[in-house]
Amino acid sequence: MKRTWILVAATVISSPLWSQQLSTDSLPSPLDEVVVTANKISQKQSSTGKSVLIINRTTLEQNAGRTLAQVLNEQAGLFLAGAQNNPGTVPAVYMRGAGSANTLILIDGMPVTDASGISIEFDINHFAIDQIERVEILKGAQSVLYGSDAVAGVINIITRKNASGRPVAINGQLAAGSFNTYKGNLGISGQKGKLNYSAQYSRLQSSGFSAAHDSTGTAGFDKDGFKQHVLNLSLGLQASKEWKIQGYYQLSDYKADIDDAAYEDDKNRTIYNRQQVLGVKSILQLPKGQFVVHGNYNLVNRDYRDPVNNPVGSNDYDPSSGKYKGNSFFAEAYINSTLTSNLSILGGVDYRRNQADIATDFGGFGSSLSKDSLEASMMSAYITAHLHKENRFGIEMGGRFTQHQAFGDALTYSLNPYYAPIQQLKFFASAGSAFRAPSVYNLASEYGNTQLQPEHSQQQELGLQYSSKNNQLFVRATWFHRTIKDIILFAPLNTPPYGQYQNGDKQADRGLELEASWKPISQLTVKANYTYVNGQLSTSTVAGKDTSYFNLYRRPKNNANINLGYQLTKAVYLGVNYRWVDKRQDLFYNSNTFSTELATLKAYYNLDLYANYTLNKHFSIYLDLRNITDRTYFDQVGYNARRFNMMGGIRCQF
């Protein structure tokens, strides 16, 4: 069967099948790409000393059959455990080896969180890749500009809006694939006078496969399905030549069948997850800058249900339920101004509030916590300055002061010098601090501790990047080191409630990122990246001595990606992607021994093939074949990852 699928893949790839038309003999230089996340203003990458990675619309279209998590998983410095698991698995976003709570997710430049979580990281399952215009990944300590949780970096999801300038533009997609998976997208956008609008709807459903791994092969684990709706609305007004207002609303609603634990099936356990974001942004152009006021309101509802059934294993706690409701409010105002041709400044203030309601029940024993107790807020003020000379030398520096209602004050700073001795070569460095505030659950749940302090981190970074004159070659190398102190951990107690969140321990991580893109001939593009990361947790023993050990569970020390894209004709594009992941360690609860055990996950590789064919200016078709060697591998112990799978579809635009 495996050979048959490989033969089919080779046959399809060798026939005319699609992508984007390339009219030049060189790549767009990453140094010339415009980014907004680095300093909250539009600027070329060549004019910043920060490490920014861009996933543009072309790349997203070439990954139309995948999820956002799968696309992020192939970028330098990122590893998303669970991205290749059954649909509905919530991937853990590990940036530069840091825990998933240390990466801040943004929608159009504004943070989104799940205030009801133990840590408040956002579930990126809520994004439909069809509705994203581009993704900007800003690495390193970014709390000066983005506040709490921007410890390892930020991921800015920039949504699709009207870009055609026409009164009406329509885009759509229909696709089907393995595991009885179907997806569709329909969008309409346009501009009429001073108004612009966009409406995008996406639907995804899959019968899936068993989330938990049946190690015996005879237990008859059932398939775990997934259904999702995503709606994105945007409305903008050019009120005057200088003033623009944009509002948006996003709704994501999914139902996923889930299992109890590693190696533990459950026939009827489900999660209903709904997320809503309402946001608005006002931009006023000034003679030498901008004044921006924006904010959003984020609602999350998670409903876990597990009614009585016939337990498969001893770890089945039927019946049980859990209702988690979180709401987050964010408001910010900032101004940027060009004082001279060599100096610009940016300053702002922001306010954040998180609230949660939690009600759980396990076999008739329940607990509930309301937003009256699960609430926290903080206010911040920050300022940055950018001093530069003809894009050859520059330094970005800044600081933020934060006042939190529970722990008090926090100060962070950033310093980013860069130097370009020639136009094609740039050296850059950074030193900065960041923080992660305790969640409302950490502070005020039954295990809460109102005396918790934020996690404080320090990070250093050194790098260089080179882009050839004809833009046919781009390389970048980045070394980083990060320490995090006062880590928030769960400590056991001998008296009720038998556990409490406390500060303690120190985490130290270091790593190296290598990135390259090369266009040896006009039809061929080669992209590659390699990431090395290592880390240790230091903790004090009863005797007062420190002990250190490796603790980057589920995260590989080494991983690499290679992508080859070939423009066979103006209408035909072919792609090959190779991904290698080193062995990893993972912890899991063994219900047979009633203990947490350490396991080693073997190294693996995936080989994917992709083909696109442009039928005409309105229609194109694609075929995405993944893991064509049908390898068995695991990103989480006791949970299945996808074997050979495929997705094919048709796209249209009018």
Stockholm file with secondary structure:
# STOCKHOLM 1.0

chainA/1-654         MKRTWILVAATVISSPLWSQQLSTDSLPSPLDEVVVTANKISQKQSSTGKSVLIINRTTLEQNAGRTLAQVLNEQAGLFLAGAQNNPGTVPAVYMRGAGSANTLILIDGMPVTDASGISIEFDINHFAIDQIERVEILKGAQSVLYGSDAVAGVINIITRKNASGRPVAINGQLAAGSFNTYKGNLGISGQKGKLNYSAQYSRLQSSGFSAAHDSTGTAGFDKDGFKQHVLNLSLGLQASKEWKIQGYYQLSDYKADIDDAAYEDDKNRTIYNRQQVLGVKSILQLPKGQFVVHGNYNLVNRDYRDPVNNPVGSNDYDPSSGKYKGNSFFAEAYINSTLTSNLSILGGVDYRRNQADIATDFGGFGSSLSKDSLEASMMSAYITAHLHKENRFGIEMGGRFTQHQAFGDALTYSLNPYYAPIQQLKFFASAGSAFRAPSVYNLASEYGNTQLQPEHSQQQELGLQYSSKNNQLFVRATWFHRTIKDIILFAPLNTPPYGQYQNGDKQADRGLELEASWKPISQLTVKANYTYVNGQLSTSTVAGKDTSYFNLYRRPKNNANINLGYQLTKAVYLGVNYRWVDKRQDLFYNSNTFSTELATLKAYYNLDLYANYTLNKHFSIYLDLRNITDRTYFDQVGYNARRFNMMGGIRCQF
#=GR chainA/1-654 SS CHHHHHHHHHHHHHSCCCCCCCCSSSCCCGGGCEESTTTSSCEEGGGCCSCEEEECHHHHHTTTTSCHHHHHTTSTTEEEETTTBSTTCCCEEEETTCCGGGEEEEETTEECCCTTSSSCCCCGGGCCGGGEEEEEEEESCCHHHHCTTCSSEEEEEEECCCCSCSSCEEEEEEEEETTTEEEEEEEEEEEETTEEEEEEEEEEEECCCCSBCCSSSCSCCCCCCEEEEEEEEEEEEECSSSEEEEEEEEEEEEEEECCSBTTBCCSSCEEEEEEEEEEEEEEEEETTEEEEEEEEEEEEEEEEEECCCCCSSTTCCCSEEEEEEEEEEEEEEEEEEEEETTEEEEEEEEEEEEEEEEEEEETTEEEEECTTTSEEEEEEEEEEEEEEETTTEEEEEEEEEEEETTTEEEEEEEEEEEEEEETTEEEEEEEEEEEECCCHHHHHSTTCCTTCCCEEEEEEEEEEEEECTTSSEEEEEEEEEEEEEEEEEEEECSSTTSEEEEEEEEEEEEEEEEEEEEEEETTEEEEEEEEEEEEEEEEECTTSCEEEEECCTTCCSEEEEEEEEEECSSSEEEEEEEEEECCEEEEEEETTTTEEEEEEECCEEEEEEEEEEECSSSEEEEEEEESTTCCCCCSBTTBCBCCSEEEEEEEEEC
#=GC SS_cons         CHHHHHHHHHHHHHSCCCCCCCCSSSCCCGGGCEESTTTSSCEEGGGCCSCEEEECHHHHHTTTTSCHHHHHTTSTTEEEETTTBSTTCCCEEEETTCCGGGEEEEETTEECCCTTSSSCCCCGGGCCGGGEEEEEEEESCCHHHHCTTCSSEEEEEEECCCCSCSSCEEEEEEEEETTTEEEEEEEEEEEETTEEEEEEEEEEEECCCCSBCCSSSCSCCCCCCEEEEEEEEEEEEECSSSEEEEEEEEEEEEEEECCSBTTBCCSSCEEEEEEEEEEEEEEEEETTEEEEEEEEEEEEEEEEEECCCCCSSTTCCCSEEEEEEEEEEEEEEEEEEEEETTEEEEEEEEEEEEEEEEEEEETTEEEEECTTTSEEEEEEEEEEEEEEETTTEEEEEEEEEEEETTTEEEEEEEEEEEEEEETTEEEEEEEEEEEECCCHHHHHSTTCCTTCCCEEEEEEEEEEEEECTTSSEEEEEEEEEEEEEEEEEEEECSSTTSEEEEEEEEEEEEEEEEEEEEEEETTEEEEEEEEEEEEEEEEECTTSCEEEEECCTTCCSEEEEEEEEEECSSSEEEEEEEEEECCEEEEEEETTTTEEEEEEECCEEEEEEEEEEECSSSEEEEEEEESTTCCCCCSBTTBCBCCSEEEEEEEEEC
//
